[in-house]
Amino acid sequence: MNPLIAVRHLSKCYPIYRRPSDKFLEIITRCKFRKDEFWALRSVSLEVPKAASVGVIGQNGSGKSTLLQILAGTMQQTSGEVQVNGKVSALLELGAGFNPEFTGRDNVYMNGAIMGLSQRQMDARFDEIIHFAEIGPFLDQPVKTYSSGMFMRLAFAVAIHVDPEILLVDEALAVGDLLFQQRCLHRIHRLRREGVTILLVTHDLSAVTRFCTRCILLDQGRVIEDDRPDIVVQRYRALIFERQRQQGEQDGETSADTEGVVEDENLTPITTLPYLDHRFGDHRAEVRGVDLFDQLGRPCRDLFTGESARVRITVDYKTELARPIIGFTLRDRLGVEISATNTLHEKYSLPTGLPGQRCTVEFRLELPHLSPGVYTISPAVASGSLLKHEMCDWVDNALHFTIQSSDMVYGLFRMPAAIRCRIDPPGNKG
């Protein structure tokens, strides 16, 4: 089966002129003026099959929006081939495809015509579009008078009601309020179930792991990772951590409010990592091992919701390490981060680590009533403060364990609640 989207060696270069007038003069005189080149995309190749949900992530300037604009046909590539075999509906930068002088009603019909729908077809969809957009009396006002939220509600309503085979979304949902974002995500889930192919550019990494079946990481115009969302998101985090480390930013935050360290000679160091899939850091310290224990201190891989548990992490210092921080992140099977903690967050001040020294830390936890399933623990050691630190070693999903539950849990976890009730007799409505 041919892919719905095929991109081969796609590149896009923007000329950057020394003066704004140089571009105009080059056009009318056909003389070449000195200019720099910025390559937004460099030899990008990928294929997207029907009904896929693909997240595209990366830092600002990595080429994400440029890629979607080329796929949408609103921008021409410098070189390479692009094949898009389906009707595309795009939510790109705010206002794309809308005439600010036209009313909301006019823009709805104009966009429908651009997508190849007749007036009769748009008439059949119009009420549903307006109901979803909820712009009320502003429907017959010029869209230049709309707020950004109203603008995006109308644009999204049109985009999802023109029977797209491919939906391109570029950070559009970040404009709306929380209620609007939830409604949009529900509708995108429905489109995905109906077989619509979706490409989502976003900085919301949790949305990528929850929603997408595949993720692409762009960096400086190149694809550097194309895999499962949880794997790609962690590669992206590693990239950010490494760049922060290289910048060497210093923070004046102190740990004066932390408690002094209290050593426990009974803590047995852990010297094994059950899983070693991916790790990153500057290697000034290394996570030597991690293990999970039940409330009686026995190693375990199965726990019930609401039980006590212990996470023990052992770290080896390779060099002198000022202000060390040891902690871990808890994720579900989709890579969604449930929670995280570390020694500094718990106001536990570790002394400076010395070369060749080994430090073992145990976190004693009361597990929330989590949904049954497989969870992972990613241990880490860093140096610095909570807000700004340098990652020494992070081991992705080093330990897997299972949560079981004796009652029903809807969503991510169960919220215990105290209930009060009043029942009035028939006829008493006071």
C-alpha positions as CSV (number, residue, x, y, z in Angstrom):
1,M,0.0,0.0,0.0
2,N,1.3,3.4,-0.9
3,P,1.8,5.8,2.0
4,L,-0.6,8.8,2.3
5,I,2.4,11.1,2.7
6,A,5.8,10.5,1.2
7,V,8.7,13.0,1.7
8,R,12.1,12.3,0.1
9,H,15.2,14.4,0.7
10,L,13.2,17.5,1.4
11,S,15.1,20.7,2.0
12,K,14.1,24.3,2.5
13,C,16.4,27.3,2.5
14,Y,15.6,30.9,3.4
15,P,17.9,33.6,2.1
16,I,18.7,36.2,4.7
17,Y,19.7,39.5,3.1
18,R,21.9,42.1,4.7
19,R,19.4,44.8,4.1
20,P,15.6,44.5,3.4
21,S,16.0,46.5,0.2
22,D,18.5,44.0,-1.3
23,K,15.8,41.4,-2.0
24,F,13.7,43.9,-3.9
25,L,16.7,45.2,-5.9
26,E,17.8,41.7,-6.7
27,I,14.4,41.0,-8.2
28,I,14.2,44.1,-10.4
29,T,17.8,44.3,-11.4
30,R,18.6,40.5,-11.5
31,C,21.9,41.3,-9.9
32,K,23.0,39.0,-7.0
33,F,23.3,40.6,-3.6
34,R,25.2,39.1,-0.7
35,K,23.0,37.1,1.5
36,D,23.3,34.4,4.1
37,E,21.4,31.1,4.0
38,F,19.3,29.5,6.7
39,W,18.4,25.9,6.0
40,A,15.1,25.2,7.9
41,L,15.0,21.6,6.6
42,R,17.9,19.5,5.4
43,S,17.3,16.3,3.4
44,V,14.2,15.1,5.4
45,S,12.7,11.8,4.3
46,L,9.7,10.1,5.9
47,E,6.6,8.2,5.0
48,V,3.2,8.4,6.8
49,P,0.6,5.7,6.2
50,K,-3.2,6.1,6.4
51,A,-4.7,6.5,9.9
52,A,-1.4,7.2,11.6
53,S,-1.1,9.8,14.4
54,V,2.3,11.4,14.2
55,G,3.7,13.9,16.6
56,V,6.5,16.3,15.4
57,I,8.6,17.8,18.2
58,G,11.8,19.8,18.5
59,Q,13.1,23.1,19.7
60,N,12.0,26.4,18.2
61,G,13.7,26.8,14.8
62,S,14.1,23.1,14.2
63,G,11.9,23.1,11.1
64,K,8.6,21.7,12.4
65,S,6.3,24.5,11.1
66,T,8.1,24.6,7.8
67,L,7.5,20.9,7.3
68,L,3.8,21.2,7.9
69,Q,3.5,24.3,5.7
70,I,5.2,22.4,2.8
71,L,2.9,19.4,3.3
72,A,-0.1,21.8,3.4
73,G,1.0,23.4,0.1
74,T,1.3,26.9,1.5
75,M,5.1,26.9,1.0
76,Q,7.4,25.6,-1.8
77,Q,10.4,23.5,-0.9
78,T,13.9,24.4,-2.2
79,S,14.6,20.8,-3.2
80,G,13.3,17.3,-2.7
81,E,10.0,15.5,-3.4
82,V,6.7,15.7,-1.6
83,Q,3.7,13.4,-2.3
84,V,0.5,14.0,-0.4
85,N,-2.2,11.5,-1.5
86,G,-5.3,12.9,0.2
87,K,-7.4,15.9,1.1
88,V,-5.5,18.0,3.5
89,S,-7.1,20.2,6.2
90,A,-4.5,22.4,8.0
91,L,-4.5,24.4,11.2
92,L,-1.3,26.3,10.9
93,E,-0.4,29.7,12.2
94,L,-3.4,31.8,13.5
95,G,-5.5,33.2,10.7
96,A,-4.0,31.1,7.9
97,G,-6.7,30.8,5.2
98,F,-9.0,33.4,6.7
99,N,-9.7,36.9,5.2
100,P,-9.8,39.3,8.1
101,E,-12.2,41.6,6.3
102,F,-14.7,38.9,5.7
103,T,-17.3,37.8,8.3
104,G,-17.1,34.5,10.1
105,R,-19.9,33.2,7.9
106,D,-18.1,34.2,4.7
107,N,-14.9,32.6,5.8
108,V,-16.6,29.3,6.6
109,Y,-18.0,29.1,3.0
110,M,-14.8,30.4,1.5
111,N,-12.7,27.7,3.2
112,G,-15.2,25.0,2.2
113,A,-14.9,26.1,-1.4
114,I,-11.1,26.0,-1.2
115,M,-11.4,22.4,0.1
116,G,-13.6,21.5,-2.9
117,L,-17.0,21.4,-1.2
118,S,-20.1,22.9,-2.9
119,Q,-22.4,25.4,-1.3
120,R,-25.0,22.7,-0.7
121,Q,-22.4,20.5,1.1
122,M,-21.4,23.5,3.3
123,D,-25.0,24.3,4.0
124,A,-25.4,20.8,5.4
125,R,-22.4,21.3,7.7
126,F,-22.9,24.9,8.6
127,D,-25.0,24.5,11.8
128,E,-22.6,21.9,13.2
129,I,-19.6,24.1,12.5
130,I,-21.2,27.1,14.2
131,H,-22.3,25.0,17.2
132,F,-18.7,23.7,17.7
133,A,-17.2,27.2,17.3
134,E,-19.5,28.9,19.8
135,I,-18.8,32.4,18.5
136,G,-22.4,33.6,19.0
137,P,-23.4,37.0,17.6
138,F,-19.9,37.5,16.2
139,L,-20.7,35.1,13.3
140,D,-21.6,38.0,11.0
141,Q,-18.8,40.3,12.1
142,P,-15.4,40.7,10.3
143,V,-13.0,38.1,11.8
144,K,-10.5,40.9,12.4
145,T,-12.6,41.8,15.4
146,Y,-12.3,38.3,16.9
147,S,-10.2,37.4,19.8
148,S,-7.4,34.8,19.1
149,G,-9.6,32.2,20.9
150,M,-12.7,32.9,18.8
151,F,-10.5,32.9,15.7
152,M,-9.1,29.5,16.5
153,R,-12.4,28.0,17.5
154,L,-13.9,28.9,14.1
155,A,-10.8,27.8,12.2
156,F,-10.7,24.4,14.0
157,A,-14.5,23.9,13.6
158,V,-14.1,24.4,9.8
159,A,-11.0,22.2,9.5
160,I,-12.6,19.1,11.1
161,H,-15.9,19.4,9.2
162,V,-14.7,19.4,5.7
163,D,-14.0,15.6,5.6
164,P,-10.2,15.7,5.6
165,E,-8.1,12.6,5.0
166,I,-5.1,14.4,6.5
167,L,-5.2,16.8,9.4
168,L,-2.2,19.0,10.0
169,V,-2.2,20.8,13.4
170,D,0.6,23.3,14.3
171,E,0.4,24.4,17.9
172,A,-3.1,25.7,17.1
173,L,-4.7,24.2,20.3
174,A,-2.3,26.3,22.5
175,V,-4.4,29.4,21.7
176,G,-7.7,28.2,23.1
177,D,-8.8,27.9,26.7
178,L,-8.7,24.6,28.6
179,L,-12.3,23.6,27.8
180,F,-11.7,24.3,24.1
181,Q,-8.5,22.2,24.1
182,Q,-10.3,19.3,25.7
183,R,-13.1,19.4,23.1
184,C,-10.6,19.6,20.3
185,L,-8.6,16.6,21.6
186,H,-11.8,14.6,21.9
187,R,-12.7,15.4,18.3
188,I,-9.2,14.6,17.1
189,H,-9.5,11.2,18.8
190,R,-12.7,10.7,17.0
191,L,-11.2,11.6,13.6
192,R,-8.3,9.2,14.3
193,R,-10.8,6.4,15.0
194,E,-12.4,7.2,11.7
195,G,-9.1,6.7,9.9
196,V,-7.9,10.3,9.4
197,T,-4.2,10.7,9.3
198,I,-3.0,13.4,11.8
199,L,0.3,15.2,12.1
200,L,0.6,17.2,15.3
201,V,3.3,19.8,16.0
202,T,3.4,20.6,19.6
203,H,5.6,21.4,22.6
204,D,3.2,19.5,24.9
205,L,5.2,16.2,25.3
206,S,2.5,14.6,27.4
207,A,0.0,15.1,24.6
208,V,2.4,13.4,22.2
209,T,2.8,10.3,24.4
210,R,-0.9,10.1,25.1
211,F,-2.3,10.8,21.7
212,C,0.3,9.8,19.0
213,T,1.3,6.4,17.8
214,R,4.6,7.6,16.4
215,C,6.9,10.6,17.0
216,I,9.5,12.5,14.9
217,L,12.2,14.6,16.5
218,L,13.6,17.4,14.3
219,D,16.7,19.3,15.2
220,Q,18.3,22.0,13.1
221,G,16.3,20.8,10.1
222,R,17.1,17.1,10.3
223,V,15.3,14.1,11.5
224,I,17.3,12.7,14.4
225,E,14.8,10.2,15.8
226,D,11.7,8.5,14.4
227,D,10.2,5.9,16.7
228,R,7.6,5.3,19.5
229,P,6.5,8.5,21.2
230,D,8.0,7.5,24.6
231,I,11.4,6.8,23.1
232,V,11.5,10.0,21.0
233,V,10.3,12.2,23.9
234,Q,13.1,10.9,26.1
235,R,15.7,11.5,23.4
236,Y,14.4,15.0,23.1
237,R,14.7,15.5,26.9
238,A,18.2,14.2,26.7
239,L,19.0,16.6,24.0
240,I,17.7,19.6,26.0
241,F,19.6,18.4,29.2
242,E,22.8,18.1,27.2
243,R,22.5,21.6,25.8
244,Q,21.7,23.1,29.2
245,R,24.8,21.4,30.5
246,Q,27.0,22.8,27.7
247,Q,25.7,26.3,28.4
248,G,27.0,25.9,31.9
249,E,24.3,28.2,33.4
250,Q,24.9,28.8,37.1
251,D,22.2,29.3,39.6
252,G,22.5,31.2,42.9
253,E,19.9,29.0,44.6
254,T,21.1,27.5,47.9
255,S,19.9,24.6,49.8
256,A,19.9,26.3,53.2
257,D,16.3,25.1,53.9
258,T,17.1,21.4,53.4
259,E,17.6,19.0,56.3
260,G,21.0,17.5,57.0
261,V,21.8,14.0,55.8
262,V,21.2,11.1,58.2
263,E,23.0,8.0,57.2
264,D,21.5,4.5,57.5
265,E,24.1,1.8,57.6
266,N,21.4,-0.9,57.0
267,L,20.7,0.2,53.4
268,T,22.2,-2.4,51.1
269,P,23.6,-0.8,47.9
270,I,21.9,-1.9,44.6
271,T,24.3,-2.9,41.9
272,T,22.0,-4.0,39.1
273,L,19.9,-2.2,36.5
274,P,17.0,-4.5,35.4
275,Y,16.7,-2.7,32.0
276,L,19.2,-0.6,30.2
277,D,17.5,0.9,27.1
278,H,18.8,4.5,27.0
279,R,20.7,6.7,29.3
280,F,22.3,10.2,29.1
281,G,24.3,12.6,31.1
282,D,27.8,14.0,31.6
283,H,29.0,10.9,33.5
284,R,30.4,12.8,36.5
285,A,28.2,10.3,38.5
286,E,26.6,7.1,37.5
287,V,23.4,5.3,38.5
288,R,24.7,1.9,39.6
289,G,21.4,0.2,40.4
290,V,17.8,0.6,41.3
291,D,15.3,-1.7,43.0
292,L,11.7,-1.7,44.3
293,F,10.7,-3.1,47.7
294,D,7.3,-3.7,49.3
295,Q,6.3,-2.3,52.7
296,L,8.2,-5.2,54.5
297,G,11.4,-4.4,52.7
298,R,11.2,-7.4,50.3
299,P,12.2,-7.0,46.6
300,C,9.0,-7.0,44.4
301,R,7.7,-6.3,41.0
302,D,3.9,-6.4,41.8
303,L,2.2,-4.0,44.1
304,F,-1.4,-3.2,45.0
305,T,-2.8,0.3,44.8
306,G,-2.6,2.2,48.1
307,E,0.3,0.1,49.4
308,S,3.6,1.4,50.8
309,A,6.7,0.9,48.7
310,R,10.3,1.8,48.7
311,V,12.5,2.8,45.8
312,R,16.2,2.4,46.4
313,I,18.8,4.0,44.1
314,T,22.6,3.6,44.3
315,V,25.0,6.1,42.7
316,D,28.7,6.0,42.1
317,Y,30.6,9.3,42.0
318,K,33.3,9.5,39.3
319,T,34.4,13.0,40.2
320,E,33.8,15.5,42.9
321,L,30.1,16.5,42.7
322,A,28.8,19.6,44.5
323,R,25.1,19.7,45.5
324,P,24.2,16.2,44.2
325,I,20.5,15.4,43.6
326,I,19.2,11.8,43.4
327,G,15.7,11.0,42.3
328,F,13.4,9.2,39.9
329,T,10.4,9.6,37.6
330,L,7.4,7.3,37.6
331,R,5.7,6.7,34.2
332,D,2.8,4.6,32.9
333,R,3.1,2.1,30.0
334,L,2.6,4.9,27.4
335,G,5.4,7.0,28.8
336,V,3.1,9.6,30.5
337,E,4.9,11.0,33.6
338,I,2.7,10.2,36.6
339,S,5.0,11.8,39.2
340,A,8.6,12.4,40.2
341,T,10.6,13.2,43.2
342,N,14.2,13.7,44.4
343,T,16.3,14.3,47.4
344,L,16.3,18.1,47.1
345,H,12.6,18.2,46.5
346,E,12.1,16.3,49.7
347,K,14.4,18.8,51.5
348,Y,17.1,16.2,52.1
349,S,20.6,17.7,51.5
350,L,23.2,15.3,50.3
351,P,26.9,16.2,51.0
352,T,29.3,16.8,48.2
353,G,30.1,13.6,46.4
354,L,33.8,12.5,46.3
355,P,35.5,10.5,43.6
356,G,35.1,6.8,44.1
357,Q,32.3,7.3,46.7
358,R,29.1,5.4,46.6
359,C,25.7,6.8,47.8
360,T,22.5,4.8,48.3
361,V,19.2,6.6,48.8
362,E,15.9,5.0,49.6
363,F,12.5,6.8,49.0
364,R,9.6,5.5,51.2
365,L,6.3,6.1,49.4
366,E,2.6,5.7,49.9
367,L,1.3,4.7,46.4
368,P,-1.8,6.5,45.2
369,H,-4.7,4.4,43.9
370,L,-3.2,4.1,40.4
371,S,-5.0,2.4,37.5
372,P,-3.9,-1.2,37.1
373,G,-1.1,-1.8,34.6
374,V,2.6,-1.7,34.0
375,Y,4.7,1.3,35.3
376,T,8.3,2.2,35.0
377,I,10.9,3.9,37.2
378,S,13.6,6.1,35.7
379,P,16.4,6.9,38.2
380,A,18.7,9.8,37.8
381,V,21.5,11.8,39.5
382,A,22.2,15.4,38.9
383,S,24.1,18.4,40.3
384,G,22.8,21.8,41.0
385,S,19.3,23.1,42.0
386,L,15.7,22.2,41.3
387,L,15.4,24.8,38.6
388,K,18.8,24.6,37.0
389,H,20.9,21.6,37.2
390,E,23.3,19.5,35.1
391,M,22.3,15.9,34.5
392,C,25.0,13.4,35.4
393,D,23.1,10.2,34.6
394,W,19.5,9.4,33.7
395,V,18.5,5.8,32.9
396,D,15.2,5.6,31.1
397,N,12.6,3.1,32.4
398,A,15.3,1.1,34.3
399,L,12.8,-0.8,36.3
400,H,9.3,-2.1,35.3
401,F,6.6,-3.2,37.8
402,T,2.9,-4.0,37.8
403,I,0.1,-2.3,39.8
404,Q,-2.9,-4.4,40.7
405,S,-6.2,-3.1,42.2
406,S,-8.9,-4.6,44.2
407,D,-11.5,-2.1,43.0
408,M,-12.3,-0.2,39.8
409,V,-10.0,2.7,38.9
410,Y,-11.1,5.1,36.1
411,G,-8.5,7.2,34.4
412,L,-5.0,7.5,35.8
413,F,-5.8,7.1,39.5
414,R,-8.7,6.9,42.0
415,M,-9.6,10.0,44.0
416,P,-10.8,9.0,47.5
417,A,-13.8,11.1,48.4
418,A,-16.0,11.6,51.5
419,I,-19.7,11.7,50.6
420,R,-22.6,13.5,52.3
421,C,-26.2,13.1,51.2
422,R,-29.6,14.6,51.8
423,I,-32.9,13.0,50.8
424,D,-36.2,15.1,51.1
425,P,-39.5,13.3,51.5
426,P,-42.1,13.5,48.6
427,G,-43.6,17.0,48.3
428,N,-40.8,18.7,50.3
429,K,-38.8,20.8,47.8
430,G,-37.4,23.2,50.3
